[in-house]
Amino acid sequence: MGTLFAAYPTESPGDIMSMLNLVRLPLIFISGIFIPIESIPGIAQYATFLSPLTYGNDLIHAAYTGTTVFSPFADIAMLLLFIVLFQFAANRLYRKFNG
């Protein structure tokens, strides 16, 4: 996700960090780090599927406790999917702004 935001040209790195924090902080709260995914109410539970942190957190939770929300293979597959999507989008943005 960092490379996606870094593809945007700017004079100050602080601009990118500010934009990245606006996205990253809400993802932390819906990823199941502080509140278990099973305890998140209603539609917010479906929003957890859109956070790459959810799948990383699930893998870490599996390593420590042996229990997961998703299978470890699904976690790894989703993390790889997010990496490919973010890198593809970053490449397109970089070429648009610097090409």
N, C-alpha and C positions, 0 to 999 in steps of 0.2 A: 504494500500500500504506500510505503514511503517513496518508492520509485515513481509511482503514479503521480504523487503530488510534486515530486522533485522535477518532473518533466515540464512544469509550468515555469517559464522564464520570469525572473524577478531580480531586482537589485539587492534585496535584503533576504537572507535566509530566514529571518524571523517571521516574514510574511507566510512562508510555507509552513513553518512550525505552528503558527496560529491557526491556519486553515486545517492542518492535520489534527490538531487537538480538538477542534470542533467536531470532527468525525470520530476520532479515536476514543475520547472519553465516554460518549454514550454507548459505544460498542463494548466497553469494559463492563458497564452496568447491566447490559442485557445478555452477556455471554455466560452467565452462571458462575462467575467468580465469587461474587458476594452473596447472591441469592441462588439456591439450586434451581435449575431449569424447571423442575417439576412444581416448584412453588410459585413461579412467575404466573400472574393471572392472565387469563384470556388470550387476546390477540397478541399481547406482548410476547407470549411464549412462541408464537410463530415468527416473530421478528428475530428471535435468537438464531434461527437457521440462516439468517443473512450475515451473521457476524463470523469472520474467520477465527476470532478468539474463542468462540464456543467450541470449535473442534480441537483446538490446541489445548484448551482447558480440560476437555473431556479426556484427551490422551494422558495428560498429567494426572488427572484424577484416577484414571485406570492404573497408572503406574504405582500410585500410592495405596489405593484401596482395593483395586481389582474389580471395581464396578464402573460401568459406563452407561451413558444415555444412548449413545450410538455405538456401533461396533468399531473397534480400532481401525479396521480396513476402510470403513466409511469415513472416519475422521481423516485418515491419511489421504483418501481420494478427494475429499472436499478441500483439504488444505492445498493439494496439488492443483485442483481446479481454480481456487482463488489465486494461486501464484501465477498460473497461466493467464487468467483473465486480467489481473492487474498488470502483468508485464506486457501483454498485448496492448492494453489501453495506454500504458506509459509510452510504449514504442510509437504508437500512432500520434499521441500528443506531442512527443518530442520532435517527430518529423514535421508535424504541422507548424510548430512554433520555431523550429530551427532549420527547416528545410527550404 
